[in-house]
Amino acid sequence: MRFVPLLLLGTLVSACAKEGPPVADVVSEPQTVTVTATDYGYQLPSAPIKAGLTTITLVNEGKEIHHLTLIRLADGKTMSDFMTAIETPGPVPDWAVGMGGPNGAPPGGEANATLVLESGTYVVACFIPSPDGVPHFAKGMIMGMEVQPEDGATAALPAGDIQVGLLEYGFTLSQTPMAGKRSFTVTNQGKEPHEVVLVRLAPGKTIEQLAAWLEAGEQGPPPGEPIGGLSGMNPGQVQNFSADLTPGTYGFICFVPAPDGAPHFAHGMVATFTVS
């Protein structure tokens, strides 16, 4: 397991900082979109995807960990324009804006994200690297996605059970989660892009040991397994995800690169909590 802190990912999510959608106390039913991940590709649903409140579930049928990063293309740009742009060294153009998405789906498992989609053209991509160090998008795990205008008024994002804040460089939780299916409302309150990966830690292991294991090249058994989270989010952005928690020790970790190129977890962006 390794999540690459690609500078590409960092520039994508920082290309446009915008305020997130309002969070509602009254729950509205979101559109549901299921995407299947394999090694190395995505299968999108055949039905049209509409703008508005949407829950995207990433079902991982591969043997490696995957995520789905949403990148909205502005100014009439196309998938071809994006592929051409990323071939050139340097920052990604401002018209390619990272929009979050489900993160940390383990093999045979799934991850989800609830967000308000805007209409337009998107790229969906996985930036996690294989054991050979090559990121999945470079192996073909990248494709276009069209989101059509919605039919009615946009429903607000529902409030989750737990409020999570992303900052330089740490996490805040409104309360310690209890066992069961829990929903998390995540807000990037910082000035840099951030992500959150929720990890179920092995008995006796810590999130710091997981970070050290990653930095050492993933030698030996992993100290934990990801079970969900959200891909890179702009400052001010708000999204939800849910996860089934059993009693044990869990951690949050962020792999997005800081301006100095080091991943945020190397600056201390980890957190640990115990579920009872």
Secondary structure, 3 states (H helix, E strand, C coil): CCCCCCHHHHHHHHCCCCCCCCEECCCCCCEEEEEEEECCEEECCCCCEECEEEEEEEEECCCCCECCEEEEECCCCCHHHHHHHHCCCCCCCCCEEECCCECCECCCCEEEEEEEECCEEEEEECCCECCCCCEHHHHCCEEEEEEECCCCCCCCEECCCEEEEEECCEEEECCCCCCEEEEEEEEECCCCCEEEEEEEECCCCCHHHHHHHHHCCCCCCCCEEEEEEEEEECCCCEEEEEEEECCEEEEEECCCECCCCCEHHHHCCEEEEEEC
